[in-house]
Amino acid sequence: MNREEAKTILLLYRTPADAADPQVAAALALAEQDPELARWFEEYRVVQDTLRERFRQLPAAAGLKEQILSEQAAKRPARERFMMAGAIAAIVIALVTLGVFYLPHGEKSQPQDLSLASYQKKMTYLAARGYAMYLVTNDLKQIQGYLAQNQAPADYVLHKPLETTTATGCAIQFWNGSRVAMICFSTGKPLAPGRPGDLWLFIVNQNGIKDAPTSASPQLATVNGIITATWSEGGKLYVLGTLGDEQAIRKYL
Amino acid sequence: MAEGVDFEDLVTRYYTSLYQFAFSLTRDDADACDLTQQTFCIWAAKGHQLRDVTKVKTWLFTTLHREFLGSRRRQTRFPHVDLEAAAEELPVVSPATINRLDASQLHDALAQLDEIYRAPVSLFYLQDCSYNEIAEVLDVPLGTVKSRLTRGLARLHLLLSDKLKR
């Protein structure tokens, strides 16, 4: 591969995840040995990052979302509403029947599980199963701004090691009606295709979790095959997770 | 609707990206709104047929793109793009000048691109889609996506460079 061929390949480079492609990896390797190519690539990335930012600055037309939702609500056919009402009625009857005949009288209904264990289980499941990134960027300040703009927890404090870890973007998850900030990082290991990160930090308001720890000292536990560290600080509950063992996560605490 | 997909959540998550994609294709606010709305309308009617929930995003972008193509009266035969030839048109925009560019100038330049380059370049900058997903949305092979992107990006940079010189 010569310099011009490497440039053609690197034109399509977007995030570190692209390095999983052998051609891109070879072009990047060449850039490490070729100062002129490295300089070109660095300048090109600055330009591309700016263009990407400008492109995404275009706001959607005002009221578009509300218009889509209201039109959809109005278009829902009467038949569908009738069927849904019938289905709800059937479920209610079934539940009442179950309550009258099978449940011991006086027993209270099962409350929604708002435990820390349940929260950890859901968040690690999301990380393991795959998720849609709401914002793809390496810029932690941009991530914080995006989360604040979208009413997700944004007044968080990152541990020093995380501040120097490559961020890959963020998403917003939901827990019992509250928004959960999900910040994704790359540990530097090759990422699986389609995976935008391999280290995840979930932040939620502490009062949304029934038995949230009160200590700022991280507690380690493996959940859904992901090693997690959980702690509370400033009214927020933090869960950091990654693949691997305790050693793998301790270096980010 | 595909199991586990809430309509409002779906709209909240994707309407801005879909609008941005639609706007880059149509260069018209009203048309972009119509396309975005139409896409969600089709989802409401046919979304339940989608079995793989992880394909929702690709489904939405694909549907929007198809609706856009369907709204065009004539079919354009696209020329074959040679990947190697694109190397001769490598970008000339410098980091020093790029900050002078605003979003509107970028969209103007994008609108000047040939239609076959505009869609992949928009999806490239939206960064919601992987290259495989872009291929699926545009219904072309992965190699074609890459060659169109290479050529499209090079042309976009030339257009931008020209704008910034003025």
Contacts between the chains, C-beta under 8 A, distances in Angstrom:
chain1	res1	chain2	res2	distance
A	4	B	87	5.0
A	4	B	90	7.8
A	5	B	87	7.2
A	7	B	87	6.8
A	7	B	90	5.6
A	8	B	83	7.0
A	8	B	84	7.8
A	8	B	86	6.3
A	8	B	87	4.6
A	8	B	90	7.6
A	8	B	150	6.0
A	11	B	86	7.8
A	11	B	90	7.4
A	11	B	91	7.6
A	11	B	149	7.6
A	11	B	150	5.4
A	11	B	153	5.5
A	11	B	154	7.0
A	12	B	124	7.7
A	12	B	131	7.5
A	12	B	146	6.2
A	12	B	149	5.7
A	12	B	150	6.6
A	12	B	153	7.6
A	14	B	124	7.3
A	14	B	127	6.3
A	15	B	127	7.8
A	43	B	94	6.6
A	43	B	95	5.2
A	44	B	91	6.5
A	46	B	95	4.1
A	46	B	98	7.2
A	47	B	91	6.9
A	47	B	93	5.2
A	47	B	94	7.4
A	47	B	95	5.8
A	47	B	98	4.9
A	47	B	157	7.6
A	50	B	95	7.7
A	50	B	98	4.7
A	50	B	99	6.6
A	50	B	101	7.3
A	51	B	98	7.2
A	51	B	101	7.7
A	51	B	106	6.3
A	51	B	125	6.4
A	51	B	160	7.9
A	52	B	125	5.1
A	52	B	127	6.5
A	54	B	101	6.4
A	54	B	102	6.8
A	54	B	103	4.6
A	54	B	106	4.7
A	55	B	20	7.1
A	55	B	103	7.2
A	55	B	106	6.1
A	55	B	107	7.9
A	55	B	122	7.6
A	55	B	125	3.9
A	55	B	126	7.0
A	56	B	20	6.9
A	56	B	125	7.2
A	56	B	126	7.1
A	57	B	103	4.3
A	58	B	19	7.9
A	58	B	20	5.2
A	58	B	23	6.3
A	58	B	103	5.6
A	58	B	107	6.7
A	59	B	16	7.4
A	60	B	15	5.9
A	60	B	16	4.5
A	60	B	19	4.1
A	60	B	20	7.3
A	60	B	36	7.6
A	61	B	19	6.6
A	61	B	29	5.7
A	61	B	32	7.2
A	61	B	33	5.0
A	64	B	15	6.1
A	64	B	19	6.2
A	64	B	33	5.6
A	64	B	36	6.4
A	64	B	37	7.4
A	65	B	11	5.8
A	65	B	12	6.8
A	65	B	15	5.2
A	67	B	33	7.6
A	67	B	37	6.7
A	68	B	11	5.3
A	68	B	15	6.4
A	68	B	36	7.2
A	68	B	37	5.4
A	68	B	40	5.0
A	69	B	7	7.7
A	69	B	8	6.1
A	69	B	11	6.0
A	71	B	37	6.8
A	71	B	41	7.4
A	72	B	7	6.4
A	72	B	40	6.8
A	72	B	41	7.3
A	72	B	44	5.5
A	75	B	41	7.4
A	75	B	44	7.2
A	130	B	54	6.4
A	132	B	13	6.6
A	132	B	57	6.3
A	132	B	128	7.9
A	133	B	128	7.8
A	134	B	13	7.2
A	136	B	127	4.6
A	136	B	128	8.0
A	193	B	130	7.9
A	194	B	130	6.1
